Amino acid sequence: MSGNFLALAQPGVQQLSPYVPGKPVDELARELDLDPASIVKLASNENPLGASPKALAAIREALDELTRYPDGNGFALKSLLAEQCRVELNQVTLGNGSNDILELVARAYLAPGLNAVFSEHAFAVYPIATQAVGAQAKVVPAKEWGHDLPAMLAAIDANTRVVFIANPNNPTGTWFGAEALDEFLQDVPAHVLVVLDEAYIEYAEGSDLPDGLDFLAAYPNLLVSRTFSKAYGLAALRVGYGLSTPVVADVLNRVRQPFNVNSLALAAACAALKDEEYLAQSRQLNESGMQQLEAGFRELGLSWIPSRGNFICVDLGQVAAPVFQGLLREGVIVRPVANYGMPNHLRVTIGLPAENSRFLEALRKVLARG
């Protein structure tokens, strides 16, 4: 007699839905009998430039050592990060993508009877990481699609151990400034770890977004998480990192899986970190592409949520699911965000100029059909 293994899972897990990634190109090609080369994917906030040539060269050089385990301490990458981020080596934690850092925080600091605070319309991994360890997710209503930091502060109680905040936020692209962040951190109780998720911060250079690293020395309960998946173009390799006090980093390393970042990822990340020209090109492409999409939305009479990421949420003024399906039939993949409480929006990754044009043309067609 078989058991009900859903009912046997802990309650927080039972209430979760699996994370749904952006639809793969090959899957859409199979479903609609399309040529994969004709499909444009703007669903997963990937860098349309492809990986840095220097990163690709580093991967090729590392291939001969595939029979060896990676450096479990990631010394070379951690050394580069420590230098660039103005921290000590023992303040860096490497993760299998920045998602891994979020999971490590939850495993180390959350448990049944405790809670984590985060915003409505925030990254789907926050509730997954929280509820998977039996902790309560306290979701604070958003303000103008973004974080309501005073309300989040008010939601903290004696059982709160973690607050997740993202700047800029995914999927909305919203952001807050340095003064708002500083005021928030000043008032967060010392027993609460604030995880500042800066997965898209490289795209915001020169803007009014604060650099989380500027606050690390003043706030020992702050952890900044970042990734190589976005602006650095290494999404397939899954490498991210957290920056914190040495004490917090030590705790996270106690629950971190051995060899959680593979050798190819370590080599590529080191090379990508040194390729300033590639990063500048990524930023420039993103800025011009954002302007291209905003102009297209304006022409179509659509509104959008201003964004500091490499993506933008467009408001269709109607339930977005049929439009999403229509775009798929045109060979264009974007991201529906109804699961984030945004049924009328689609999130669109900034692509190459031709990809952006193809999306806008397809959107115009689909909307015209009604």
C-alpha positions in Angstrom: 0.0 0.0 0.0 1.5 3.3 -1.1 1.7 6.3 1.1 0.5 9.8 0.3 3.8 11.4 -0.1 2.4 14.9 -0.6 0.6 14.7 2.7 3.8 13.3 4.3 5.8 16.4 3.2 6.0 19.2 5.7 3.1 21.7 5.5 5.2 24.5 4.1 6.3 22.4 1.2 2.7 21.2 0.5 1.7 24.8 0.0 4.4 25.5 -2.6 4.2 25.3 -6.3 7.3 24.3 -8.2 9.4 27.1 -9.7 8.4 27.6 -13.3 11.4 28.7 -15.5 11.1 30.5 -18.8 9.9 28.2 -21.6 12.9 26.6 -23.4 13.3 27.2 -27.1 13.5 23.5 -28.0 10.3 22.8 -26.1 8.4 25.5 -28.0 9.9 24.3 -31.3 8.6 20.8 -30.6 5.1 21.9 -29.5 4.4 24.2 -32.5 6.7 22.6 -35.1 8.8 25.7 -35.4 12.4 26.1 -36.5 14.4 26.6 -33.2 16.6 29.2 -35.0 13.5 31.3 -35.7 12.5 31.6 -32.1 13.3 34.6 -30.0 13.5 34.0 -26.2 13.1 37.0 -24.0 11.8 35.2 -20.9 14.7 34.5 -18.5 16.7 37.8 -18.2 19.7 36.2 -19.9 22.4 38.4 -21.4 21.8 38.5 -25.2 25.5 39.1 -25.9 26.4 35.5 -25.1 29.3 34.8 -22.7 32.4 36.9 -22.6 35.1 35.5 -25.1 37.5 35.6 -22.2 35.2 33.4 -20.1 34.8 30.9 -23.0 38.6 30.7 -23.4 39.0 30.1 -19.6 36.4 27.2 -19.9 38.4 25.6 -22.7 41.6 25.8 -20.7 39.9 24.1 -17.7 38.4 21.2 -19.7 41.5 19.0 -19.2 40.9 18.9 -15.5 37.3 17.6 -15.6 38.3 14.4 -13.7 39.4 16.5 -10.7 37.1 17.9 -8.1 36.8 21.7 -8.1 38.5 23.9 -5.5 36.0 23.5 -2.8 37.0 26.9 -1.3 37.0 28.7 -4.6 40.2 30.5 -3.6 40.9 32.2 -6.9 37.4 33.6 -7.4 36.9 34.6 -3.8 40.3 36.4 -3.9 39.1 38.4 -7.0 35.7 39.1 -5.5 37.3 40.2 -2.2 39.6 42.7 -4.0 36.9 44.1 -6.2 34.2 44.3 -3.5 36.6 45.7 -0.9 36.1 42.9 1.6 38.2 40.2 3.2 38.4 36.7 1.8 36.5 35.3 4.8 33.5 37.5 4.0 32.8 35.8 0.7 30.5 32.8 0.3 30.2 31.2 -3.2 27.0 29.7 -4.4 25.6 27.6 -7.2 23.9 30.7 -8.5 22.7 33.4 -6.0 19.7 31.2 -5.5 22.0 28.9 -3.6 23.0 31.8 -1.2 19.3 32.4 -0.5 18.8 28.7 0.3 21.9 28.6 2.5 20.5 31.5 4.5 17.2 29.8 5.0 18.8 26.5 6.0 21.0 28.2 8.5 18.6 30.7 10.1 15.0 29.6 9.5 13.0 26.8 11.1 9.5 26.0 12.2 8.2 28.8 14.5 10.4 31.4 12.8 9.6 33.6 9.8 11.0 35.6 6.9 9.7 38.9 5.7 9.6 39.8 2.0 7.5 41.9 -0.4 4.6 41.0 -2.6 5.7 40.7 -6.3 9.2 39.6 -5.2 11.4 36.8 -6.4 9.7 33.3 -6.3 12.7 31.7 -4.5 12.1 33.7 -1.3 8.9 31.7 -0.4 10.4 28.5 -1.7 13.5 28.8 0.5 11.5 29.9 3.5 8.7 27.4 3.4 10.9 24.5 2.5 12.5 24.6 6.0 9.1 25.0 7.7 9.3 28.7 8.4 6.5 31.2 7.9 6.6 33.5 4.9 5.3 37.0 5.8 4.5 38.7 2.6 4.1 42.5 2.8 1.9 44.3 0.2 3.8 46.2 -2.4 3.7 49.9 -2.9 3.5 51.0 -6.6 4.8 47.5 -7.5 7.9 47.9 -5.3 9.1 47.3 -1.8 7.3 49.2 1.0 10.2 49.3 3.3 8.4 51.0 6.3 5.7 48.3 6.1 8.3 45.6 5.9 10.0 47.0 8.9 6.6 47.0 10.8 6.1 43.3 9.8 9.3 42.2 11.7 8.5 40.5 15.0 10.4 38.5 17.7 10.3 35.4 15.5 11.7 37.1 12.3 15.2 35.9 11.5 15.5 37.0 7.8 14.3 39.8 5.6 14.7 39.4 1.8 14.8 42.6 -0.2 15.8 42.9 -3.9 17.2 46.0 -5.5 16.3 46.2 -8.3 13.4 43.8 -7.8 12.5 40.9 -10.0 10.0 40.7 -11.7 8.9 44.3 -11.4 12.3 46.1 -12.0 11.5 48.6 -9.2 14.1 50.1 -6.9 14.8 52.2 -3.8 17.5 54.7 -3.1 20.4 54.9 -0.7 18.6 57.0 1.9 15.6 54.6 2.1 18.0 51.6 2.4 20.0 53.3 5.2 16.9 54.2 7.1 15.6 50.7 6.9 18.9 49.1 8.0 19.1 51.5 10.9 15.8 50.3 12.3 16.0 46.5 11.6 16.6 44.6 14.9 20.1 43.2 15.4 18.7 39.6 15.5 17.4 39.8 11.9 19.6 39.1 8.9 18.8 41.4 5.9 19.5 39.7 2.6 20.0 42.4 -0.1 19.5 40.6 -3.4 21.5 42.6 -6.0 21.2 40.1 -8.9 20.8 42.9 -11.4 23.0 45.6 -9.8 25.6 45.7 -12.5 23.0 47.1 -14.9 22.3 50.0 -12.5 25.7 51.6 -12.5 25.6 55.3 -12.5 21.9 55.4 -11.5 20.3 56.3 -8.2 20.5 52.8 -6.9 22.7 52.3 -3.8 25.6 49.9 -3.8 25.0 47.4 -1.1 28.7 47.0 -0.5 28.8 50.6 0.9 26.6 49.4 3.8 28.4 46.2 4.8 30.8 47.7 7.3 28.1 49.6 9.2 25.5 46.8 9.4 26.8 43.4 10.6 23.3 41.9 10.0 23.5 42.7 6.2 24.3 40.1 3.5 24.6 41.2 -0.1 23.9 38.5 -2.7 25.0 38.8 -6.4 25.3 36.6 -9.4 27.2 36.0 -12.6 24.0 34.8 -14.4 22.8 38.2 -15.6 25.2 41.0 -16.7 28.2 38.6 -16.8 26.4 36.2 -19.1 27.1 32.9 -17.3 23.5 31.7 -16.5 24.2 28.1 -17.6 27.1 27.7 -15.2 25.3 28.7 -12.0 27.7 30.8 -10.0 26.8 33.5 -7.5 28.1 34.8 -4.2 27.2 36.4 -0.9 29.1 39.1 1.0 28.7 39.4 4.7 30.5 39.5 8.0 33.0 36.7 8.6 30.7 35.2 11.2 27.7 34.9 8.8 29.9 33.6 6.0 31.3 31.0 8.4 27.7 29.9 9.3 26.7 29.6 5.7 29.8 27.6 4.9 28.7 25.1 7.5 25.6 24.2 5.5 27.0 24.8 2.0 27.4 21.6 -0.1 31.0 20.6 -0.8 32.1 21.6 -4.3 28.9 23.6 -4.9 30.5 25.6 -7.7 32.0 23.6 -10.5 35.5 24.1 -12.0 34.2 25.5 -15.3 32.1 28.0 -13.5 34.9 29.1 -11.2 37.3 29.6 -14.2 34.7 31.4 -16.3 33.6 33.7 -13.4 37.2 34.7 -12.8 37.7 35.6 -16.4 34.3 37.4 -16.7 35.1 39.5 -13.6 38.2 40.8 -15.3 36.5 41.6 -18.6 35.4 45.2 -18.0 34.9 45.8 -21.7 32.3 43.0 -21.9 30.4 44.4 -18.9 30.4 47.9 -20.3 29.0 46.6 -23.6 26.3 44.6 -21.7 25.2 47.8 -19.9 25.2 49.9 -23.1 23.2 47.2 -25.0 20.7 47.0 -22.1 20.2 50.8 -21.9 19.5 51.2 -25.6 17.3 48.1 -25.7 15.3 49.4 -22.8 14.7 52.7 -24.7 13.7 50.7 -27.8 11.1 48.7 -25.9 9.7 51.7 -24.0 9.3 53.6 -27.3 7.5 50.5 -28.8 5.1 50.3 -25.8 4.4 54.0 -26.1 3.6 53.6 -29.8 1.2 50.8 -28.9 -0.5 52.8 -26.2 0.7 50.5 -23.4 2.1 51.4 -20.0 5.0 49.7 -18.2 6.7 49.6 -14.9 10.0 51.6 -15.0 12.9 49.2 -14.5 16.6 49.2 -13.5 17.1 45.5 -14.5 17.6 43.9 -17.9 13.9 43.4 -18.3 10.7 45.4 -18.2 7.1 44.6 -17.2 4.5 45.8 -19.7 0.9 46.3 -18.7 -1.5 44.9 -21.3 -4.6 46.3 -19.7 -6.1 42.9 -19.9 -5.4 39.4 -18.8 -2.0 38.6 -20.3 -2.3 34.8 -20.7 -4.0 34.9 -24.2 -1.4 37.4 -25.4 1.4 35.3 -24.1 0.0 32.3 -26.0 -0.3 34.4 -29.2 3.3 35.5 -28.9 4.4 31.8 -28.6 2.6 31.1 -31.8 4.6 33.9 -33.4 7.8 32.2 -32.1 8.4 34.8 -29.3 8.9 33.6 -25.7 8.4 36.2 -22.9 7.4 35.6 -19.3 3.9 35.7 -17.9 3.9 36.8 -14.2 0.4 35.9 -13.0 2.1 33.7 -10.4 3.6 36.9 -9.0 0.1 38.5 -8.6 0.5 40.4 -11.9 -2.1 38.8 -14.3 -2.2 41.7 -16.7 1.6 42.0 -17.1 4.3 40.3 -19.2 7.9 40.5 -18.3 10.2 41.0 -21.3 14.0 40.6 -21.2 16.0 43.2 -23.1 17.4 41.4 -26.2 19.5 42.4 -29.2 18.0 45.2 -31.3 16.6 42.7 -33.9 15.1 40.5 -31.1 13.4 43.5 -29.5 12.0 44.5 -32.9 10.7 41.0 -33.5 9.0 41.0 -30.2 7.3 44.4 -30.7 6.2 43.3 -34.2 4.7 40.1 -32.8 3.0 42.0 -30.0 1.5 44.4 -32.4 0.1 41.5 -34.4 -1.3 39.6 -31.4 -3.0 42.8 -30.0 -4.5 43.6 -33.3 -6.1 40.2 -33.5 -7.8 41.0 -30.2 
